[in-house]
Amino acid sequence: MGSLPSAHFSYRASSLYCEEVALCDLASQYGTPLYVYSRQTIEEAAQKYETAFCSIAHKLCYAVKANSNLAILKILQKRGWGFDIVSLGELARVLQIGADPKKIVFSGVGKTEEEIRVALSAGVGVFNIESEPEFERLAKIAAQMHCRPRVYFRVNPDVDAHTHPYISTGLKTNKFGVDFYSAFGLLKRAAVCESVELAGIDCHIGSQLTSFEPYFDACDRLLDLLKKLRAAGIELKDIDFGGGVGVCYRDETVEPIENLVLGLKSRLTQSGFDHLRIVMEPGRSIVAAAGLLLCSVQYVKTTPVKHFLITDAGMNDLIRPALYAAWMPVLPIRQSDCPEVLFDVVGPVCESSDWLARDRVLPAQAGELLAVTMAGAYGMSMASRYNSRRLPAEVLVSGKTSQLIRSRDSLEDLWTNEIVPADI
Ligand SMILES: *Cc1c(COP(=O)(O)O)cnc(C)c1O
């Protein structure tokens, strides 16, 4: 099944609670499938980073793509966090909740001219540049617009993050970052370019990293580059290690953030780069444990070889199992004494990849509610309307209160932007 994701989820009288609210009550009030988030779990995850960095110059930017709901962004903005964005849509979201543009880092390999223009007009704090043509595009547009954006260069340190290949980004075979050997030449050019201010260096080597060694390897690589730059008379202000800190979905152990921060800081100090401000862009480790997907079992289907629990949530609501073969915990909302059977938990979508969990022992029967936990990151933000399924509703729980933070799509939402030409 899986263990409880944080101290803010508990069974009380055999019924699963998020903070002080019974999940079965949320299911009756808002329907299923439903994303439910524990505010306290988010606050505590953010607090861990803040504590780890408390005596060190730093900047924390939440990676919006992990979960981009405005209410969740607002929680982090109120704590003083900046944001790591990768699209115009994410820029609009963070501006919508009143984020300080100066605290925004614009990442991503494919920034369009339009995105660059809009971000420059908005006064975005830093552009993370991922290639030479992107540097040229940004420098040209900045010159036209008479502004001088601060830039970091994302360097691909060619280190193995030992994570799933789809979420590994720091190997030289990946599309991300400037390749390590070309970086020096490009940074030297940027240092004398009048239309940008070279402020830092960046790497983001992958996601769901459960060991900090790959960060330390990447740090050492970046320090080699910083030393070469220093020899050429170029000093930077910031060093950005991206996001990527893993969480425990099943049995992974992740060291405390302090170990990462202290390890990075001591490497910088030893090499004479103590003055650099450390930037981090965590996404998953801030929101994963806070969220669960509540769904209801429609049918128990038994074939000669398998038992299936068919739920009203599918791969369109939560794609991590289908996309990465991710193992996610599944918990019954009511602990019951109905017999435990080995089930595959699947959705209603017309694809065999539409599964949420495989080979789980669950005491479930038709009509029961289940929670796929650890679903706060890359859950709703990757949801789609495939099979013309409406995007689920989202609820934020804080103590005894629950608030709707996204209503379920209406049927009309499914075709809002579609047009049937009159002469068809
Ligand atoms: C995805 C991403 C992050 C966040 O990664 P997590 O694994 O969710 O912490 C941070 N920075 C960049 C550039 C990213 O692409």
The ligand as an SDF file (V2000), in Angstrom:
LIG
                    3D

 15 15  0  0  0  0  0  0  0  0999 V2000
   12.1330   20.9810  -13.3010 C   0  0  0  0  0  0  0  0  0  0  0  0
   13.1270   22.0110  -12.9180 C   0  0  0  0  0  0  0  0  0  0  0  0
   13.3140   22.3360  -11.5680 C   0  0  0  0  0  0  0  0  0  0  0  0
   12.5880   21.6250  -10.4370 C   0  0  0  0  0  0  0  0  0  0  0  0
   12.9470   20.3000  -10.3330 O   0  0  0  0  0  0  0  0  0  0  0  0
   12.3850   19.3980   -9.1210 P   0  0  0  0  0  0  0  0  0  0  0  0
   12.9810   18.0640   -9.3900 O   0  0  0  0  0  0  0  0  0  0  0  0
   10.9110   19.3930   -9.2420 O   0  0  0  0  0  0  0  0  0  0  0  0
   12.8670   19.9990   -7.8520 O   0  0  0  0  0  0  0  0  0  0  0  0
   14.2100   23.3330  -11.2660 C   0  0  0  0  0  0  0  0  0  0  0  0
   14.8990   23.9900  -12.2250 N   0  0  0  0  0  0  0  0  0  0  0  0
   14.7370   23.6910  -13.5330 C   0  0  0  0  0  0  0  0  0  0  0  0
   15.5240   24.4450  -14.5400 C   0  0  0  0  0  0  0  0  0  0  0  0
   13.8590   22.6930  -13.9160 C   0  0  0  0  0  0  0  0  0  0  0  0
   13.7210   22.3980  -15.2120 O   0  0  0  0  0  0  0  0  0  0  0  0
  1  2  1  0
  2  3  1  0
  2 14  2  0
  3  4  1  0
  3 10  2  0
  4  5  1  0
  5  6  1  0
  6  7  2  0
  6  8  1  0
  6  9  1  0
 10 11  1  0
 11 12  2  0
 12 13  1  0
 12 14  1  0
 14 15  1  0
M  END
$$$$
